[in-house]
């Protein structure tokens, strides 16, 4: 039975949002399989984990349980980087048609 949003209880609003988030979660899971870019896959996995936590909080609220915000569990796939970037991750993208960037010690001081 559809309700006018102005007549919905807070629990019904929570259920409505939960249903929308369930759809978003399904889309994230499908997109993880559709794309080949590892960064996009990790992003969709992260969004899925965040949305899952939000759904849990909404269901807790709907069932009259205390809603608590828990830290996200560690990733299960092991794909998230936890180590600092290496030098190649921080390399400057230089156009070969341009002269290389100058080191600040080579720049003459202002007069």
C-alpha positions, 0 to 999 in steps of 0.5 A, spaced: 500 500 500 503 506 497 502 512 502 503 519 501 510 521 504 507 526 508 503 521 512 508 516 512 511 514 519 519 515 520 519 507 520 516 507 513 521 513 510 526 508 513 524 503 509 523 507 503 530 509 503 532 502 505 529 499 498 532 505 494 539 503 497 538 496 496 537 497 489 544 502 489 547 496 492 545 491 487 547 496 481 554 497 485 555 489 485 553 488 478 558 494 476 563 491 479 563 485 474 561 489 468 567 494 469 575 492 468 578 498 471 581 496 478 580 503 481 572 503 479 571 496 481 574 498 488 570 504 488 564 500 487 566 495 492 567 501 497 560 504 496 557 497 496 560 496 503 558 503 505 551 502 503 550 496 506 552 499 513 547 504 512 542 499 510 543 495 517 542 502 520 535 503 517 533 496 518 535 497 526 531 503 526 525 500 523 525 494 528 526 499 534 533 497 535 538 502 537 542 505 531 549 505 532 554 507 527 560 502 527 566 503 523 567 499 516 570 492 517 576 491 513 576 490 506 575 482 504 578 482 498 585 485 500 584 490 494 585 496 498 592 499 498 594 501 505 601 502 504 604 509 501 605 510 494 611 508 491 615 513 487 612 511 480 605 513 483 607 520 484 611 521 478 610 527 474 606 527 467 611 531 463 609 532 455 615 531 451 614 537 447 615 542 453 622 543 457 622 539 463 620 542 470 626 546 473 628 544 480 627 550 485 634 551 486 636 552 479 631 558 479 634 565 480 632 569 486 628 575 485 632 581 484 
